[in-house]
């Protein structure tokens, strides 16, 4: 799980843990979802500026999960 801090909270990127818990290799996931390796790695590590909703929808369909299972936003408690 990767944590990316922002001014008002942080994002948790959970794709890597989700794949590991389901015993799905990155290569298999890459082939089955027809997604470039670099795109998958960026989403795993939170190394991105924008979310591609089409790619995330494809991931959710393949993994039978919700977006919150892949990426979670946690606001700061004020």
Secondary structure, DSSP 8 states (H G I E B T S, - for coil): -EEEEETTEEEEE-HHHHHHHTT--HHHHHHHHT--HHHHHHHHHT--SS--HHHHHHHHHHHT--HHHHEEEEE---
